Every structure is written in C-alpha cells, then in structure tokens.
C-alpha cells in the first residue's frame, strides 16, 4: 500500500474569529469547540472542511463542517486539496488521535507543523468516497447503539423508581 502525508491531503488555515463578533441575525454559520454558535456576515470557507481544535481542553478533536461556514480562532481549518474527499479527510485526521499526545501545559496547543507529516494511506478519490460512505454508516450505527444504551439505562432506572413508589 502507498502512503502519503497529511499535508499532501489538505491545506491548513488559521481562523482569527472572536466570539464577540457573532450575532444571531447574520447569514453565515459559525462553529466553535462546542458546536454551532451563531452567525457572521462573511464566509470563512467556501468548501466543506475539517475543523480541528488547536487550543484548550478539546485540543485535537475534529469535526466536519459545511461549506460557507466559519470557525472560531481556537480552531483551525483543514481544507481538502483537489481530489481529496472532505469526509475521508475527516476520518483520516480523526484516526490520528492528535489530542492524545499533547504536551501537558496550562493551555494545551496543537500546531499543523507538528502533525502535517503524519503518514496516511493514499487512496484514489473514488476509493475515498467508498471508504467514507462505509465509515459514515458505521458512525450512524454507533450513534444509534449509544442512544439505545442510554434508553435501556433509563428503563432500568425507571423500573426501580416505580418499584420504590409501590413499596412506599
């Protein structure tokens, strides 16, 4: 199997957006480490991209974001290069577990220069699409099973609540 490096799959771009400029009345979505935050009046990235948290407690966590959206300055854009599927890039970066080996500091940081040379399998675009479709299906199944587990835990708890009310 042939390998490539992450910097051959994407371009890193930093964000300088601050929370203070976000409103609820503008047009373009803004995301932060905790998810959707609000809107701004300009586009951060005009294609689908991977956002990675580069500062703070969630350092190394990644998410796939829609085109014409933006991310806060505590995050970094990883924009797929030509012939790279954005969903594939998301799963590839996620597989690197970048937050795992953070140097312990007051505020953890991760920089593209530190992980851009990480090796990843080199797949053709059509293979990337097939792989990401399968991984999306697996992720959906995992999410469904997690929801079922929470529901079953709640059912167990509920059973004891009703039993306690009957005994009292």
C-alpha positions as CSV (number, residue, x, y, z in Angstrom):
1,X,0.0,0.0,0.0
2,X,1.2,3.5,-0.8
3,X,1.2,6.2,1.8
4,X,1.1,10.0,1.8
5,X,1.4,12.7,4.4
6,X,-1.4,14.8,5.8
7,X,0.0,18.0,4.2
8,X,-0.5,16.3,0.8
9,X,-4.2,15.9,1.5
10,X,-5.1,19.3,2.9
11,X,-4.2,22.9,3.4
12,X,-4.2,24.3,6.9
13,X,-5.6,27.8,7.5
14,X,-6.0,29.5,10.9
15,X,-9.0,31.4,12.0
16,X,-8.9,34.7,13.8
17,X,-12.7,34.9,14.5
18,X,-13.6,36.0,18.0
19,X,-16.8,35.2,19.8
20,X,-17.6,38.9,20.2
21,X,-18.4,39.4,16.5
22,X,-21.0,36.6,16.3
23,X,-24.7,37.5,16.1
24,X,-28.0,35.7,15.6
25,X,-29.1,37.9,12.7
26,X,-26.4,37.4,10.0
27,X,-26.2,34.9,7.2
28,X,-23.2,32.5,7.6
29,X,-22.9,30.0,10.4
30,X,-20.0,30.0,12.9
31,X,-18.9,26.9,14.9
32,X,-16.7,26.6,18.0
33,X,-15.5,23.7,20.1
34,X,-18.9,23.1,21.5
35,X,-20.7,23.3,18.1
36,X,-22.9,25.9,16.5
37,X,-22.5,29.4,18.0
38,X,-24.3,31.9,15.7
39,X,-23.8,33.8,12.5
40,X,-21.5,36.4,10.9
41,X,-21.8,38.4,7.7
42,X,-18.9,36.8,5.7
43,X,-17.9,33.3,4.6
44,X,-15.0,31.6,6.3
45,X,-14.5,28.7,3.9
46,X,-16.4,28.2,0.6
47,X,-16.0,24.4,0.6
48,X,-16.6,21.6,3.1
49,X,-13.7,21.4,5.5
50,X,-12.4,19.7,8.7
51,X,-12.1,21.9,11.8
52,X,-9.6,20.9,14.5
53,X,-9.5,22.4,17.9
54,X,-6.0,23.7,18.3
55,X,-6.2,25.4,21.8
56,X,-7.8,24.4,25.1
57,X,-9.3,21.3,26.7
58,X,-10.6,19.8,23.5
59,X,-7.3,20.1,21.6
60,X,-7.1,17.6,18.7
61,X,-10.8,17.0,18.4
62,X,-12.1,17.2,14.9
63,X,-15.4,17.8,13.1
64,X,-16.6,18.1,9.5
65,X,-18.2,21.4,8.6
66,X,-20.4,22.6,5.8
67,X,-19.2,25.0,3.1
68,X,-19.8,28.7,3.6
69,X,-19.3,28.5,7.3
70,X,-16.6,29.6,9.7
71,X,-14.9,28.5,12.9
72,X,-13.5,30.4,15.9
73,X,-9.9,31.3,16.4
74,X,-9.4,28.4,18.8
75,X,-9.8,26.1,15.8
76,X,-8.0,25.6,12.5
77,X,-9.4,24.9,9.0
78,X,-8.1,21.8,7.3
79,X,-9.2,22.3,3.7
80,X,-9.1,19.3,1.4
81,X,-6.9,19.6,-1.7
82,X,-8.1,18.7,-5.1
83,X,-9.1,15.0,-5.4
84,X,-9.5,14.7,-1.7
85,X,-12.9,13.8,-0.3
86,X,-13.7,16.0,2.7
87,X,-15.4,13.2,4.6
88,X,-12.4,10.9,4.0
89,X,-10.1,13.7,5.3
90,X,-12.3,14.0,8.4
91,X,-11.9,10.2,9.2
92,X,-8.2,10.3,8.3
93,X,-7.5,13.2,10.7
94,X,-9.7,11.7,13.4
95,X,-7.8,8.4,13.2
96,X,-4.6,10.2,14.1
97,X,-5.8,10.9,17.7
98,X,-4.0,14.2,17.7
99,X,-5.1,15.3,21.1
100,X,-3.9,12.2,22.8
101,X,-0.2,13.0,22.9
102,X,-0.5,16.7,23.9
103,X,2.4,18.1,25.9
104,X,0.8,19.0,29.2
105,X,0.7,22.7,29.6
106,X,-1.6,25.3,31.2
107,X,-3.5,25.6,27.9
108,X,-2.8,22.7,25.6
109,X,-2.0,23.6,21.9
110,X,-1.5,21.6,18.7
111,X,0.1,23.0,15.6
112,X,-0.2,21.8,12.0
113,X,3.6,21.9,11.7
114,X,3.7,19.2,14.4
115,X,1.4,16.7,12.6
116,X,1.4,17.6,8.9
117,X,4.0,14.8,8.1
118,X,1.9,12.0,9.7
119,X,1.5,9.2,7.3
120,X,-1.9,8.1,5.9
121,X,-2.9,5.5,3.3
122,X,-3.0,7.1,-0.2
123,X,-6.4,6.2,-1.9
124,X,-7.8,7.4,-5.2
125,X,-10.8,9.8,-4.9
126,X,-13.3,7.1,-5.8
127,X,-11.9,4.8,-3.1
128,X,-12.0,7.7,-0.6
129,X,-15.7,8.2,-1.3
130,X,-16.5,4.5,-0.8
131,X,-14.4,4.3,2.4
132,X,-16.1,7.4,3.8
133,X,-19.6,6.1,3.0
134,X,-18.9,2.9,4.9
135,X,-17.4,4.9,7.8
136,X,-20.5,7.1,7.8
137,X,-22.7,4.1,8.0
138,X,-20.6,2.7,10.9
139,X,-20.7,6.0,12.7
140,X,-24.5,6.2,12.3
141,X,-24.8,2.6,13.7
142,X,-22.6,3.5,16.7
143,X,-24.7,6.6,17.4
144,X,-27.9,4.6,17.2
145,X,-26.5,1.9,19.6
146,X,-25.3,4.6,22.0
147,X,-28.8,6.1,22.1
148,X,-30.3,2.6,22.6
149,X,-27.9,2.0,25.6
150,X,-29.0,5.3,27.2
151,X,-32.6,4.4,26.7
152,X,-32.1,1.0,28.3
153,X,-30.2,2.5,31.2
154,X,-33.1,4.9,31.7
155,X,-35.5,2.0,31.5
156,X,-33.6,0.2,34.3
157,X,-33.7,3.3,36.5
158,X,-37.3,3.9,35.8
159,X,-38.1,0.3,36.9
160,X,-36.6,1.0,40.3
161,X,-38.3,4.4,40.7
162,X,-41.7,2.8,40.1
163,X,-40.9,-0.2,42.4
164,X,-39.9,2.3,45.1
165,X,-43.2,4.2,44.7
166,X,-45.2,1.0,45.0
167,X,-43.3,-0.1,48.2
168,X,-43.8,3.3,49.9
